[in-house]
């Protein structure tokens, strides 16, 4: 269900309320001697995107690597395109922000899968699409993006007075921006819709404020993201369908991807966030490879962590604390992953 993808698991809610506390952020280490011997002295260099969800995922991964005996360097936060290039050029060893379909062109442009290997599934069933406020949707019977070809409909979402709908989108250079630009052309919307780009977190925060003030909104949204705590499909917003599936040619084969969510075509591939790692590093480090294959975080937990970021807990030490609290709340699962990795190491 779309709505459930923006909801919070009970354990995640407990985390957001601070009920699963890890005072002093110290978790007992359980490094087995044979694992330590296998990786002793080996350095691993993580990277995350500039989005806080990616850093949260990296901190969880890093903690496991430390317990396995790796020397983990400080996570570098880079724009996602630069981060892919850094993995390919061996400046970092892995990245926690690779969207399998959306970011595939970055694999191709950086030497292909011989240099950049995608492993594991960090977050499954990510959803993207275009949202409008429910009040305007119901008042004007708006269900499909193509209805914005009608200037009268488009002007409902005109925030700056130029006569066009203002579609709030993601940062220039992100894969979602390329899809939105493609959609506006393919669905013949460029005459009536203006693509508003910039720092996504700031833009979507302003969009939420306008929604709360009762103004019409039109925005690209994705999960996991803290905005999911405020933009509730079928409660205060609705997803718009697209007239047909089309994606940038270099990004994905539209005939091979699933863009349906609850039977509705949202126009973006239902995606997965995976680790992308330097292929040579993985060949030389089977212990790290196995760990990166195993770590997987429920999307509801990532949304809950993102909500805390939006509430002001966004310093690096906050993100690390969030990761440690998640580990503590899911210690049995975390330890089972470590045990599986130690079988490789042993």
Kinemage of the C-alpha trace (Angstrom):
@kinemage 1
@onewidth
@group {chain A} dominant
@subgroup {mainchain}
@vectorlist {calphas} color= white
{ca unk a 1} P 0.000 0.000 0.000
{ca unk a 2} L 1.311 3.456 -0.843
{ca unk a 3} L 0.220 4.828 2.490
{ca unk a 4} L 2.102 2.163 4.421
{ca unk a 5} L 5.300 3.097 2.616
{ca unk a 6} L 5.074 6.512 4.230
{ca unk a 7} L 4.185 5.126 7.646
{ca unk a 8} L 6.341 4.228 10.612
{ca unk a 9} L 6.835 0.783 12.107
{ca unk a 10} L 6.132 0.448 15.820
{ca unk a 11} L 9.801 -0.083 16.547
{ca unk a 12} L 10.580 2.939 14.425
{ca unk a 13} L 8.099 5.025 16.368
{ca unk a 14} L 9.771 3.891 19.565
{ca unk a 15} L 13.048 5.089 18.162
{ca unk a 16} L 11.573 8.432 17.155
{ca unk a 17} L 10.251 8.870 20.667
{ca unk a 18} L 13.643 8.079 22.058
{ca unk a 19} L 12.438 4.999 23.928
{ca unk a 20} L 15.255 2.817 22.686
{ca unk a 21} L 18.058 4.786 24.211
{ca unk a 22} L 21.719 4.030 23.930
{ca unk a 23} L 23.257 6.203 26.561
{ca unk a 24} L 26.756 7.257 25.628
{ca unk a 25} L 26.349 5.467 22.275
{ca unk a 26} L 28.461 2.506 23.341
{ca unk a 27} L 27.558 -0.931 22.037
{ca unk a 28} L 29.569 -3.940 23.188
{ca unk a 29} L 31.925 -5.264 20.545
{ca unk a 30} L 31.725 -8.986 19.687
{ca unk a 31} L 34.585 -9.328 17.303
{ca unk a 32} L 35.591 -12.929 16.880
{ca unk a 33} L 39.309 -13.500 16.844
{ca unk a 34} L 39.369 -15.281 13.486
{ca unk a 35} L 37.418 -12.450 11.871
{ca unk a 36} L 39.723 -9.866 13.356
{ca unk a 37} L 42.725 -11.789 12.083
{ca unk a 38} L 41.215 -11.923 8.599
{ca unk a 39} L 40.647 -8.170 8.340
{ca unk a 40} L 43.130 -6.747 10.830
{ca unk a 41} L 44.690 -3.570 9.556
{ca unk a 42} L 42.384 -3.328 6.566
{ca unk a 43} L 40.904 0.061 5.902
{ca unk a 44} L 37.515 0.690 4.370
{ca unk a 45} L 36.397 4.100 3.153
{ca unk a 46} L 32.626 4.686 3.100
{ca unk a 47} L 30.742 7.357 1.203
{ca unk a 48} L 27.197 8.654 1.513
{ca unk a 49} L 25.206 11.141 -0.483
{ca unk a 50} L 24.428 14.548 0.966
{ca unk a 51} L 21.023 13.190 1.957
{ca unk a 52} L 20.789 12.250 5.623
{ca unk a 53} L 19.131 8.881 4.955
{ca unk a 54} L 22.272 7.775 3.150
{ca unk a 55} L 24.498 8.786 6.074
{ca unk a 56} L 22.174 6.908 8.460
{ca unk a 57} L 22.556 3.744 6.369
{ca unk a 58} L 26.317 4.214 6.197
{ca unk a 59} L 26.623 4.562 9.965
{ca unk a 60} L 24.771 1.279 10.504
{ca unk a 61} L 27.040 -0.444 7.989
{ca unk a 62} L 30.133 1.148 9.510
{ca unk a 63} L 29.316 -0.111 12.992
{ca unk a 64} L 29.158 -3.681 11.723
{ca unk a 65} L 32.416 -3.293 9.856
{ca unk a 66} L 34.066 -2.059 13.053
{ca unk a 67} L 32.734 -5.043 14.990
{ca unk a 68} L 34.221 -7.273 12.297
{ca unk a 69} L 37.599 -5.632 12.830
{ca unk a 70} L 37.840 -3.139 9.986
{ca unk a 71} L 39.413 0.252 10.361
{ca unk a 72} L 36.569 2.433 9.079
{ca unk a 73} L 37.420 5.907 7.906
{ca unk a 74} L 35.036 8.838 8.342
{ca unk a 75} L 32.164 8.711 5.864
{ca unk a 76} L 32.558 11.191 3.033
{ca unk a 77} L 29.338 12.936 2.047
{ca unk a 78} L 29.286 13.763 -1.646
{ca unk a 79} L 26.757 14.696 -4.289
{ca unk a 80} L 25.473 11.425 -5.660
{ca unk a 81} L 27.039 11.778 -9.116
{ca unk a 82} L 30.436 12.670 -7.613
{ca unk a 83} L 30.125 9.803 -5.153
{ca unk a 84} L 29.689 7.276 -7.962
{ca unk a 85} L 32.767 8.710 -9.683
{ca unk a 86} L 34.719 8.513 -6.413
{ca unk a 87} L 33.877 4.815 -6.031
{ca unk a 88} L 34.955 4.133 -9.613
{ca unk a 89} L 38.240 6.022 -9.196
{ca unk a 90} L 39.037 4.208 -5.937
{ca unk a 91} L 38.862 7.364 -3.832
{ca unk a 92} L 36.271 5.648 -1.633
{ca unk a 93} L 35.298 1.965 -1.382
{ca unk a 94} L 31.512 1.997 -1.247
{ca unk a 95} L 28.448 4.257 -1.393
{ca unk a 96} L 25.098 3.871 0.355
{ca unk a 97} L 22.914 5.885 -2.026
{ca unk a 98} L 22.622 3.964 -5.283
{ca unk a 99} L 19.047 3.782 -6.610
{ca unk a 100} L 19.098 0.740 -8.860
{ca unk a 101} L 17.077 2.111 -11.767
{ca unk a 102} L 17.367 5.826 -11.224
{ca unk a 103} L 21.158 5.908 -10.942
{ca unk a 104} L 22.021 3.257 -13.527
{ca unk a 105} L 23.408 5.892 -15.953
{ca unk a 106} L 26.053 6.672 -13.305
{ca unk a 107} L 27.221 3.048 -13.483
{ca unk a 108} L 27.544 3.265 -17.252
{ca unk a 109} L 29.270 6.650 -17.258
{ca unk a 110} L 31.876 5.502 -14.712
{ca unk a 111} L 33.164 2.401 -16.466
{ca unk a 112} L 30.287 -0.015 -16.076
{ca unk a 113} L 29.769 -2.903 -13.715
{ca unk a 114} L 33.352 -4.077 -14.155
{ca unk a 115} L 34.343 -1.130 -11.962
{ca unk a 116} L 31.181 -0.456 -9.974
{ca unk a 117} L 29.443 -3.469 -8.486
{ca unk a 118} L 25.963 -3.240 -6.981
{ca unk a 119} L 25.370 -5.543 -4.034
{ca unk a 120} L 22.743 -6.098 -1.364
{ca unk a 121} L 19.437 -4.258 -0.950
{ca unk a 122} L 19.717 -1.554 1.697
{ca unk a 123} L 16.132 -0.327 1.312
{ca unk a 124} L 13.465 -2.036 -0.769
{ca unk a 125} L 10.250 -0.784 -2.392
{ca unk a 126} L 11.109 2.875 -2.651
{ca unk a 127} L 8.324 4.960 -4.187
{ca unk a 128} L 8.463 8.160 -6.217
{ca unk a 129} L 5.850 10.224 -7.971
{ca unk a 130} L 3.957 13.484 -8.163
{ca unk a 131} L 1.668 14.615 -5.368
{ca unk a 132} L -1.003 17.291 -5.170
{ca unk a 133} L -3.047 18.353 -2.172
{ca unk a 134} L -6.208 16.329 -1.660
{ca unk a 135} L -8.494 19.366 -1.378
{ca unk a 136} L -7.657 20.629 -4.874
{ca unk a 137} L -7.648 17.103 -6.311
{ca unk a 138} L -11.196 16.450 -5.134
{ca unk a 139} L -12.512 19.905 -5.937
{ca unk a 140} L -11.389 19.682 -9.580
{ca unk a 141} L -11.373 15.896 -10.062
{ca unk a 142} L -7.644 15.812 -10.813
{ca unk a 143} L -6.217 12.292 -10.973
{ca unk a 144} L -3.676 12.347 -13.810
{ca unk a 145} L -0.630 14.506 -14.514
{ca unk a 146} L -1.739 15.072 -18.113
{ca unk a 147} L -4.711 17.104 -16.867
{ca unk a 148} L -2.201 19.902 -16.237
{ca unk a 149} L -2.120 20.529 -19.984
{ca unk a 150} L -5.308 22.470 -19.335
{ca unk a 151} L -4.166 26.024 -18.467
{ca unk a 152} L -7.092 26.445 -16.072
{ca unk a 153} L -6.008 23.370 -14.109
{ca unk a 154} L -2.340 24.364 -14.257
{ca unk a 155} L -3.035 27.837 -12.864
{ca unk a 156} L -4.440 26.280 -9.704
{ca unk a 157} L -0.836 25.441 -8.787
{ca unk a 158} L 0.712 28.746 -9.911
{ca unk a 159} L 2.661 29.987 -6.907
{ca unk a 160} L 4.651 32.784 -8.559
{ca unk a 161} L 1.989 34.372 -10.765
{ca unk a 162} L 3.453 33.522 -14.176
{ca unk a 163} L 0.415 31.513 -15.245
{ca unk a 164} L 2.129 28.105 -15.062
{ca unk a 165} L 1.848 25.378 -12.468
{ca unk a 166} L 4.894 25.228 -10.199
{ca unk a 167} L 6.099 21.636 -9.933
{ca unk a 168} L 8.551 21.371 -7.031
{ca unk a 169} L 11.246 18.871 -7.926
{ca unk a 170} L 14.590 17.541 -6.822
{ca unk a 171} L 18.120 18.853 -7.126
{ca unk a 172} L 19.656 19.407 -10.568
{ca unk a 173} L 21.841 16.415 -11.440
{ca unk a 174} L 19.760 13.887 -9.539
{ca unk a 175} L 18.229 11.031 -11.500
{ca unk a 176} L 14.721 12.114 -10.491
{ca unk a 177} L 15.321 15.507 -12.109
{ca unk a 178} L 16.107 13.826 -15.421
{ca unk a 179} L 12.879 11.816 -15.191
{ca unk a 180} L 10.779 14.900 -14.431
{ca unk a 181} L 12.286 16.836 -17.336
{ca unk a 182} L 11.581 13.829 -19.573
{ca unk a 183} L 7.994 13.594 -18.354
{ca unk a 184} L 7.255 17.261 -18.966
{ca unk a 185} L 8.369 16.847 -22.582
{ca unk a 186} L 6.754 13.453 -23.176
{ca unk a 187} L 3.403 14.441 -21.668
{ca unk a 188} L 3.415 17.834 -23.475
{ca unk a 189} L 3.353 19.862 -20.298
{ca unk a 190} L 6.129 22.394 -20.898
{ca unk a 191} L 3.659 25.134 -21.928
{ca unk a 192} L 1.685 24.927 -18.707
{ca unk a 193} L 4.049 23.531 -16.051
{ca unk a 194} L 7.230 25.092 -14.660
{ca unk a 195} L 9.830 22.766 -13.127
{ca unk a 196} L 11.037 24.355 -9.875
{ca unk a 197} L 14.451 23.015 -8.857
{ca unk a 198} L 16.857 23.727 -6.061
{ca unk a 199} L 17.823 22.203 -2.727
{ca unk a 200} L 15.061 19.633 -2.359
{ca unk a 201} L 14.821 19.641 1.430
{ca unk a 202} L 14.279 23.407 1.491
{ca unk a 203} L 11.779 23.315 -1.374
{ca unk a 204} L 9.720 20.477 0.057
{ca unk a 205} L 9.720 22.124 3.513
{ca unk a 206} L 8.227 25.254 1.937
{ca unk a 207} L 5.733 23.064 0.062
{ca unk a 208} L 4.606 21.430 3.301
{ca unk a 209} L 4.182 24.838 4.905
{ca unk a 210} L 1.955 25.926 2.028
{ca unk a 211} L -0.056 22.718 2.335
{ca unk a 212} L -0.556 23.351 6.049
{ca unk a 213} L -1.732 26.884 5.219
{ca unk a 214} L -4.376 25.451 2.895
{ca unk a 215} L -2.686 26.351 -0.401
{ca unk a 216} L -2.616 24.035 -3.447
{ca unk a 217} L 0.648 22.143 -3.922
{ca unk a 218} L 2.225 20.141 -6.749
{ca unk a 219} L 5.466 18.350 -5.943
{ca unk a 220} L 7.709 15.415 -6.700
{ca unk a 221} L 8.079 13.223 -3.616
{ca unk a 222} L 9.978 10.091 -2.729
{ca unk a 223} L 10.320 7.663 0.106
{ca unk a 224} L 12.432 7.244 2.194
{ca unk a 225} L 12.332 10.903 3.131
{ca unk a 226} L 11.209 12.869 6.176
{ca unk a 227} L 8.498 14.558 4.107
{ca unk a 228} L 6.582 11.280 4.317
{ca unk a 229} L 5.719 12.178 7.911
{ca unk a 230} L 3.752 15.183 6.619
{ca unk a 231} L 2.605 14.205 3.133
{ca unk a 232} L 0.101 11.440 3.770
{ca unk a 233} L -1.358 9.921 0.574
{ca unk a 234} L -5.162 9.767 0.604
{ca unk a 235} L -5.274 11.864 3.784
{ca unk a 236} L -3.918 15.287 2.835
{ca unk a 237} L -2.354 14.569 -0.587
{ca unk a 238} L -2.942 12.225 -3.517
{ca unk a 239} L -0.581 10.646 -6.031
{ca unk a 240} L -1.129 11.625 -9.646
{ca unk a 241} L -1.062 8.920 -12.253
{ca unk a 242} L 0.769 9.423 -15.558
{ca unk a 243} L -0.868 8.791 -18.949
{ca unk a 244} L 1.704 6.145 -19.950
{ca unk a 245} L 5.084 4.845 -18.870
{ca unk a 246} L 8.114 6.546 -20.339
{ca unk a 247} L 11.568 7.054 -18.869
{ca unk a 248} L 14.827 8.560 -20.130
{ca unk a 249} L 16.365 6.073 -22.554
{ca unk a 250} L 19.699 5.972 -20.735
{ca unk a 251} L 18.079 5.379 -17.352
{ca unk a 252} L 15.935 2.273 -17.679
{ca unk a 253} L 14.000 0.192 -20.157
{ca unk a 254} L 10.437 1.329 -19.517
{ca unk a 255} L 9.118 -2.048 -20.673
{ca unk a 256} L 11.164 -3.849 -18.017
{ca unk a 257} L 10.491 -1.781 -14.889
{ca unk a 258} L 7.509 -1.679 -12.584
{ca unk a 259} L 5.960 1.757 -12.181
{ca unk a 260} L 2.685 0.518 -10.684
{ca unk a 261} L 1.868 1.077 -7.023
{ca unk a 262} L -1.460 -0.264 -5.829
{ca unk a 263} L -2.478 -0.573 -9.474
{ca unk a 264} L -1.712 3.084 -10.253
{ca unk a 265} L 0.992 4.153 -12.669
{ca unk a 266} L 3.107 6.775 -10.890
{ca unk a 267} L 5.588 7.086 -13.754
{ca unk a 268} L 8.741 6.252 -11.770
{ca unk a 269} L 10.223 2.805 -11.338
{ca unk a 270} L 9.578 1.217 -7.969
{ca unk a 271} L 13.200 1.113 -6.962
{ca unk a 272} L 15.723 -0.284 -4.509
{ca unk a 273} L 18.560 1.483 -2.706
{ca unk a 274} L 21.670 -0.643 -2.977
{ca unk a 275} L 25.308 -0.424 -2.063
{ca unk a 276} L 27.558 0.340 -4.988
{ca unk a 277} L 31.172 -0.588 -4.328
{ca unk a 278} L 34.496 -0.589 -6.077
{ca unk a 279} L 34.562 -4.001 -7.758
{ca unk a 280} L 38.254 -4.557 -7.160
{ca unk a 281} L 37.885 -3.782 -3.464
{ca unk a 282} L 35.117 -6.359 -3.181
{ca unk a 283} L 37.198 -9.005 -4.933
{ca unk a 284} L 39.964 -8.473 -2.381
{ca unk a 285} L 37.691 -8.217 0.673
{ca unk a 286} L 35.165 -11.089 0.883
{ca unk a 287} L 34.305 -10.277 4.511
{ca unk a 288} L 33.276 -6.724 3.668
{ca unk a 289} L 31.444 -7.981 0.583
{ca unk a 290} L 29.336 -10.380 2.639
{ca unk a 291} L 28.498 -7.661 5.175
{ca unk a 292} L 27.428 -5.237 2.469
{ca unk a 293} L 25.257 -7.957 0.936
{ca unk a 294} L 23.391 -8.599 4.176
{ca unk a 295} L 22.509 -5.223 5.688
{ca unk a 296} L 18.912 -4.254 4.900
{ca unk a 297} L 16.803 -1.630 6.701
{ca unk a 298} L 12.970 -1.390 6.563
{ca unk a 299} L 11.852 1.720 4.725
{ca unk a 300} L 9.560 2.652 7.627
{ca unk a 301} L 12.587 2.851 9.933
{ca unk a 302} L 14.422 5.109 7.502
{ca unk a 303} L 11.363 7.375 7.262
{ca unk a 304} L 11.249 7.560 11.064
{ca unk a 305} L 14.914 8.536 11.198
{ca unk a 306} L 14.312 11.142 8.513
{ca unk a 307} L 11.524 12.650 10.604
{ca unk a 308} L 13.990 13.096 13.463
{ca unk a 309} L 16.365 14.841 11.088
{ca unk a 310} L 13.605 17.211 10.064
{ca unk a 311} L 12.879 17.881 13.737
{ca unk a 312} L 16.430 19.169 14.137
{ca unk a 313} L 18.555 16.109 14.884
{ca unk a 314} L 20.815 16.514 11.875
{ca unk a 315} L 24.346 16.887 13.269
{ca unk a 316} L 26.740 14.035 12.429
{ca unk a 317} L 26.643 12.884 16.057
{ca unk a 318} L 22.826 12.793 15.864
{ca unk a 319} L 22.884 10.594 12.774
{ca unk a 320} L 25.398 8.263 14.394
{ca unk a 321} L 23.211 8.071 17.516
{ca unk a 322} L 20.204 7.219 15.347
{ca unk a 323} L 22.199 4.395 13.789
{ca unk a 324} L 23.330 3.038 17.164
{ca unk a 325} L 19.774 3.163 18.474
{ca unk a 326} L 18.536 1.277 15.428
{ca unk a 327} L 21.190 -1.378 16.015
{ca unk a 328} L 20.255 -1.667 19.674
{ca unk a 329} L 16.547 -2.014 18.806
{ca unk a 330} L 17.382 -4.666 16.208
{ca unk a 331} L 20.348 -6.293 17.939
{ca unk a 332} L 19.290 -9.894 17.299
{ca unk a 333} L 19.011 -9.307 13.549
{ca unk a 334} L 22.253 -7.324 13.487
{ca unk a 335} L 24.099 -10.111 15.310
{ca unk a 336} L 22.682 -12.714 12.923
{ca unk a 337} L 24.217 -10.776 10.027
{ca unk a 338} L 27.560 -10.654 11.862
{ca unk a 339} L 27.409 -14.402 12.477
{ca unk a 340} L 26.854 -15.062 8.772
{ca unk a 341} L 29.808 -12.861 7.865
{ca unk a 342} L 32.026 -14.643 10.374
{ca unk a 343} L 31.311 -17.917 8.613
{ca unk a 344} L 32.909 -16.374 5.544
{ca unk a 345} L 35.798 -15.068 7.584
{ca unk a 346} L 36.322 -18.313 9.460
